[in-house]
Amino acid sequence: MDLLLWITISFIVIGFVVLVSLKKGMERKVALLIENEKSLESKQISAKPIVLWIRGAVVWGLVSMFLLVWSFSNYM
């Protein structure tokens, strides 16, 4: 098998495992933000980690799609 295929498979699998493992914590943070919506200034709860997690998921998805297309174009 080609190195590009191994890189593509490992990137997708490792990224998926990381995103799924962080998902539960992000759900708790979103629930906490919704619960304390009116008192955000007093408790200083930040939404920045949630935004970064969403951005990371989007970047991971885009890179995964690019690697898949690149892999298929190399083997066709």
C-alpha positions as CSV (number, residue, x, y, z in Angstrom):
1,M,0.0,0.0,0.0
2,D,1.1,3.5,-0.7
3,L,2.2,6.0,2.0
4,L,-0.6,8.4,1.0
5,L,-3.3,5.8,1.7
6,W,-1.8,5.1,5.2
7,I,-1.6,8.8,6.0
8,T,-5.2,9.3,4.9
9,I,-6.6,6.4,6.9
10,S,-4.6,7.2,10.0
11,F,-5.5,10.9,9.9
12,I,-9.2,10.1,9.5
13,V,-9.3,7.4,12.3
14,I,-7.2,9.4,14.8
15,G,-9.1,12.6,14.1
16,F,-12.5,10.8,14.6
17,V,-11.4,9.2,17.8
18,V,-10.2,12.6,19.2
19,L,-13.4,14.4,18.2
20,V,-15.6,11.7,19.7
21,S,-13.6,11.7,22.9
22,L,-13.9,15.5,23.3
23,K,-17.6,15.5,22.4
24,K,-18.9,14.8,25.8
25,G,-16.9,17.6,27.5
26,M,-18.1,20.1,24.9
27,E,-21.7,19.0,25.4
28,R,-21.3,19.7,29.1
29,K,-19.8,23.1,28.5
30,V,-22.7,24.0,26.1
31,A,-25.2,22.9,28.7
32,L,-23.4,25.0,31.3
33,L,-23.4,28.0,29.0
34,I,-27.1,27.6,28.3
35,E,-27.9,27.1,32.0
36,N,-26.0,30.2,33.0
37,E,-26.9,32.4,30.0
38,K,-27.9,35.4,31.9
39,S,-25.0,35.5,34.3
40,L,-22.1,35.1,31.8
41,E,-20.3,38.2,33.0
42,S,-20.4,37.3,36.7
43,K,-19.1,33.7,36.3
44,Q,-16.8,34.4,33.4
45,I,-17.7,31.2,31.5
46,S,-16.0,31.2,28.1
47,A,-17.4,29.9,24.9
48,K,-13.9,30.0,23.2
49,P,-13.1,26.2,23.8
50,I,-16.4,25.3,22.1
51,V,-15.7,27.5,19.1
52,L,-12.2,26.1,18.8
53,W,-13.6,22.6,18.9
54,I,-16.1,23.4,16.2
55,R,-13.3,25.0,14.1
56,G,-11.1,21.9,14.6
57,A,-13.9,19.6,13.5
58,V,-14.5,21.6,10.4
59,V,-10.8,21.7,9.5
60,W,-10.4,18.0,10.2
61,G,-13.4,17.3,7.9
62,L,-12.1,19.5,5.1
63,V,-8.6,18.0,5.3
64,S,-10.1,14.5,5.4
65,M,-12.1,15.2,2.3
66,F,-9.1,16.6,0.5
67,L,-6.9,13.6,1.4
68,L,-9.6,11.2,0.2
69,V,-10.0,12.9,-3.1
70,W,-6.2,13.1,-3.5
71,S,-5.9,9.4,-2.7
72,F,-8.6,8.4,-5.2
73,S,-7.1,10.6,-7.9
74,N,-3.7,8.9,-7.4
75,Y,-5.2,5.4,-7.7
76,M,-7.6,5.9,-10.6
